[in-house]
Amino acid sequence: MEIAFKAVSFNPLNYFMSRIVDRLIFYAILGIFVISCQSNTTKTKVDTAGTQLLAKEIVNTQPTQKAAKEHPGKAVYAKYCLVCHQANGSGVPGMYPPLSNGSWVGKDPKELVGILTKGLSGKVEVNNEVYKSAMPAQAQLTNEEIANVLSYVRSDFGNNFGSVDVEVVKKIRSAK
Ligand code: HEC
């Protein structure tokens, strides 16, 4: 009985030592935690700065690339021609003739301006296919829009014809 008592007897020195060690371990862990948090924040800050730089680069380069790529006649085409002649200028067999290779878009600008301002009907043969449909006049287009859209169709869809100047359109239009 007495021996057992001794074994669990209270030793003040041991008690304080163990408390100090506990404290030290606690502060050490706390310190590591705080340091790791701070280094994470700096890392995030650097990452954010990097992402912002990258985003700026993308924003800075994209519009210039787009502006350089997009033909001014493309928007006119999308609004007034695409519905029939299709996005790739293929047209629709038996209904709308193509504007791609072998079509009339390489013809004299005079004729092309006439098609746009007066429309076209009757027999139209493109790539050995006959169309007996009718294209409504696009007379609402300005001279500039006509010049742009004709220049666009003459340079896209596999075509490689010269652009049509707005002054030429103006002349042709006022002559008729
Ligand atoms: C409502 C449908 C429609 C729209 C919109 C339309 N076209 Fe057409 N286009 C036709 C049809 C149909 C023909 C053939 C007419 C025929 O069969 O007599 C044609 C013929 C042509 C031709 C001559 C034939 C060829 O394939 O080369 C050209 C060039 C042309 N269109 C350009 C344009 C352009 C440019 C626009 C837009 C500004 C446009 N068209 C808008 C239906 C359309």
Boltz pocket constraint, residues with backbone or C-beta under 6 A from the ligand:
constraints:
  - pocket:
      binder: B
      contacts: [[A, 76], [A, 77], [A, 80], [A, 81], [A, 82], [A, 83], [A, 84], [A, 85], [A, 95], [A, 96], [A, 97], [A, 98], [A, 99], [A, 103], [A, 104], [A, 105], [A, 112], [A, 115], [A, 116], [A, 120], [A, 121], [A, 122], [A, 123], [A, 124], [A, 126], [A, 131], [A, 132], [A, 133], [A, 134], [A, 135], [A, 136], [A, 138], [A, 149], [A, 150], [A, 153]]
      max_distance: 6.0
